[in-house]
Amino acid sequence: MKNKKKNYCNKSGIYEKQDKKINPILVKKYIKYIDWILLVYFYEEANMQEITELKSYTKGEILEFCAQKQDNEEKNNLNILEEQEVKQEEIIKIENMVKASYPYELATKIPTKSSVTKIKQQNEERLEVSFGIPKFMGKDENTKLTGAQKGTLLHLCMQKLDVNEEYDLDKIKQLVNNLQEKEIITKIEAENINLKSILTFTTSKIWQDMKQAKILEREKPFYITVPAKEIYQEEVEEDILVQGIIDLYYINQNDELILVDYKTDYVETQEDLIYKYQKQLELYKRALEEALGQRLKHVFIYSTFLGKEVEI
């Protein structure tokens, strides 16, 4: 309190009264009621007995006063309710309001923002498609990583490939080793990467086109507004903001725009692949065409499991 008093006194010395009132600049420097009261006190400390009537209350007295005031307010509210006459038509109106169903309730359950991955997962749940479980996803004491983790690593390596390089198995292995040395991946992760799948990709037509492309872009994020009814198959008028990342697109020697998406998961046939990812690629296609103002010539999925590209 001593330091606070010193601070107030210093300020009052700097900002003297104006027209017998506390300087408004000083008032603005404080924002709490207690500060304003203290300002008056320190300005008029010598005259406080003449200009004020001070009373002190114990904590118990303050609590008793607050409890009594609250009790009186509750009684007054109850009296008002008991004396209030409510007409029958008003009761019916209230009942109808309580029981009424919100006509746009469905719209409140649809997110305003989603990702392509979530949309894909949702569609998979609706389709209830059951594929056989591949051997590498089964229980194996020697398996260090899950199938999904292996797929993520494979995807990472494909993004790191240099189109100016001519790859063989040794160079693929060196790429993986470099990722490990830079601590981007761990030793166990490096050991679980399928080098041959990556090498197979470097012999594909897509890879050859990439090496000759006029423009080549990888890992491009995008946002696109889509009518919710296209995603959720429900009659709602709202839009949702969809976000995603395009693995690869390029413009080839014929000035054609090509979109490619890498898929590393298990599928039995290319028809299964199309069935599973067509909706996702349609969103990618729409987003890319809107962003570049150019029509797509081809949309491909490159499946590392099948070892080939599949056109959508």
Helices and strands as residue ranges (DSSP letters): H 2-14, H 24-28, H 33-43, G 45-47, H 48-51, H 59-83, H 88-99, H 105-109, E 113-115, H 116-127, G 135-137, H 147-160, H 169-181, H 187-191, H 195-201, H 205-212, E 215-227, H 228-232, E 239-251, E 257-263, H 270-292, E 296-303, E 308-311
